[in-house]
Amino acid sequence: MEETHIFCPWDGKRYTSSTCDFCNKPRYIKKPQWKKILYEKQPFEDTYVDENFLNSLVTTEDSIKYDFWSLVDSTTEIAFALNSLILFLETHEIAQMEYISDNHLLIIGMILLVIGYIVYISLLPADKRTIKPIRVCFLLLGTLYTLCPVLATINKNYANDTIFLMTFIFSILHLAFYDYSFVKNSLKTEKKYTPDVKSMNFALIAVILLSSRVNSLNYVYFLLGFGFM
């Protein structure tokens, strides 16, 4: 089969007549076979696609196929971090507007703390269950109760707009540096897993900032305890 070519298949020069001006080869020649080689000059347009081009493609053989529940498991801690932040902000709104009394909030907080500890213990293997978290919890709650008057007034001189802006910034930093594999790694690895503390520090700063906007020490104590836990 013969075909009229635009470019000379021997030197790649464009035909201006029936013969190549560079090598004098005739223009009417046997149709060459297209090759999938980019560095070699061929008598085809740059946009030319051969009919067998797709046959030479190789699909990814080591691709990972995800199912619905594996994706849910992988995104659980992302949803947990976002929901925890939203829940704390909603709790602060309740305390600031005093929709629920401070004593009732403290009782609710203690009940949720006990329920959370029971769930945490049930997720741990039997050989890792200790009473150390209880001791740490009482020590932390006692320390917060002692420092509560100081933390409640440390940011009183700042305007609400400044406090809310700083809280927003530190909340974004908390989500950006949050260790989204902490729960999975701490439950599945045999070695003690310690998360990055930068995210925790940003969250605690946001908690202290918002705690200074409420009107009762019990509200402050509840928000600080809720935020630390």
N, C-alpha and C positions, 0 to 999 in steps of 0.2 A: 504494500500500500504506500502510495506517495502522497505528500502533503506540502503545501506552500508554507515555509517557515518564515517567521519574522526575524529571528536571530540565527546566526550561523552556529551550528552545533559544534564546530571545531574551535572557534576562537571567541564566540559570544558577540561578535559584531552584528549590528543591525543591517539587514539587507536593504539596499537602495535600488537594486536592479536584480536581474536574473542570476547574477553571480556575486559572490562576496568580494567587496573591494579590497579586502585585506589578504585573503588566501585564494581567491578566484575559484572557490568551490561552487558548484551549481546550487541553485536555490531549491530545485525540485529533487528532493532526496527521500530516502526511505525514512519513515517516521521513527525517531529514536524512542527508546523506552525511558519513561520518567524514573528518576532515582531519588530516593529520599536522602539526598546529600546536599547540605546547604552551601558548603564551600565550593562546590563544583558548578561551573557555568553550564546552563542547560538552555535549549532553545524554547523556553516556555516563559510566559508572563510570571511576574512575581506572585500574582494572586491565583495561579493555576493550582487546581486540586485534582489529583489523579483519582480515577474511579476506585482504585484499590488502596487508597490512603487509609481508610478506616480499618481495613483488614489487618494492617500491621500494628495497630494500637494494642497495648497490653493493659488490661485492667489491673487495679491494685489487688494483689493477692492476699496481703496481710491486713486488709481493712477490718476494723472492729465493728461488729453489729451490736447495737444497743437495743435493749427492750425497754418497755415503759417503766417497770419497777426498778431496773438498774439506774435509770435516769432520776427517778424519784429519790433513790437512796443517795445518789451523788449530789443532789441539790438540797437535801434536807437541812444541812448545816447552814447553807446560804440563807434559806428561808428562816431558820432559827435565829440567825444574827439580825436579820431585818426585823423580824417580829419582836425580838427582845427589845430592840431600840424603840420601836413603835409603842410597845407595851409600857416601857418606862416613861415615854413622853406623855402617854395618856394618863398614867398614874400621877405624874407631876401636875397635869391639868386638874385632876380630881382633887389633889391636895391644895393646889393654889386657889381654886375656886371653892374649896371646902364643901364639896358635894357629899362627902362622907366624913364623919368625925374622926379626929386623930386616934382616939382610943380604938374605934372599930377597925381602922386601917392597920393598927399594930396587931390586933388579934388576927385579922385576915393574913397579914404578913407572916406571923408565926405558924399559922395553919399551912400556908403554902410552902413554907420552909420545911416543915416536917414531911409533907407529901413529896416534895422534891427530893429530900434525902432518901426516902423509901424507894422512890423510882430509881435514883442513882445507885443505891445498894443492890437493887434487883438486877441491874444491868451489868454489874461487876461479877467476874468469876468468884467462886467461893473462896479461893486462896488469897484474894486481894481485898477482902472485906475486913476493915478495921474500924476502930472507934476514933481514929485520929481526926477525921473530918469534923466530928462532933466537938472535940477539944478546940480545934482551930476556929470553928464557928462561934463558940462561946467567947473565946479570946477576942475575936474580931468584933463581935457585938458589944462586948464590954469596953473595948478601946473606942469604938465609935460613940458609945454613950458618954464616955468621958470627954471626947473631943467635940461632941455635938454643939455645945454653945460657941466654941471658937469657929467651927466650920460654918455655922449659921450666920455669923456676922462678918466673916472675913471679906465678903464681896458686897456688903450692903451699900457701900458708897458708889458703886457703879450703876449706871442707868440700865433699865430693863433692855433697851435696844442693844446695848453693848454685850450684856450677858447672853441674850438670845443669839446674837451673831457669833460670839465665841463658842457657844454650845453647838451651833450648826457646824462650824468649822471642825471642832474636835470630834463631833459625831461622824462626819465624813472621813476624817483620818482614822477613826476607830474601825469603820467598815473597810477602809482601804488596806489596813495592816492586820486585819483579823485573820487568825489562823483557822481556815475553814476545814482543815483536816484534823483538828485537835481531838474531837470526840472519837472519831474512828481510829486514830492512831493510839490514843490512850487506852482504848478497850481491846485492841487486837494485838498490840505489841507487848512483848514480855518485859522489855526494858522500860524504865520510867521515862515518860515523855513529858517534856516541859515546853509549853508554847512560848511564842514570842510575846514579851511583856509590853511592847510598844502600844499595841492595840488596847491592852488593859489600862495602861496609863492614860491614854487619850479618853477612854470611857469614864474613868474616875474623875478626871478634870471636868468633864461635862456634867457629871453627877454633882460635884461640889458646887459648880456654878449655878445649876438650877435649884439646888437645895437652899440657896440663900434668898430665893424669891418667895418662900412660904412664910406664914405668920406664926407658926407654933413649933416648939422644939420637938414635939412628938412627930409632927409632919417631917421635920428635918431628919430625925432619927430613922423614920420609916423609909424615906427616900434614899438615905445613905446606905442603910442595910439592904434595901432592895437592889440598889445599884451595885453594891459590892458582891452580892450573891449572884 
